[in-house]
């Protein structure tokens, strides 16, 4: 499978996602190689980010294995296999503080 992080980052940028964090999971778990975490200001923006990622990655034959959270669009999870994307409404992200669960794992904001 081609490297999809640059495509995910491109879409996030196009949809004006912010507070981007990429967590490298390769040495920690077999679930995925990376978590890509970003935020949106509204549920409309969160959904637009998710739909943009699904649409663009489908065009390059990247399979979406699972998704959750589209109905309320406060925390959308997109499982692309090697990369699991978490798209949060900014207030929901603060509440769950997902990054703190992985505080000892390398993080970056760049692809």
Beta strands, then each sheet from edge to edge (+ up, - down):
strand 1: 18-24
strand 2: 34-40
strand 3: 66-68
strand 4: 75-79
strand 5: 83-89
strand 6: 107-108
sheet 1: 3+ 4- 5+ 2+ 1- 6+
end
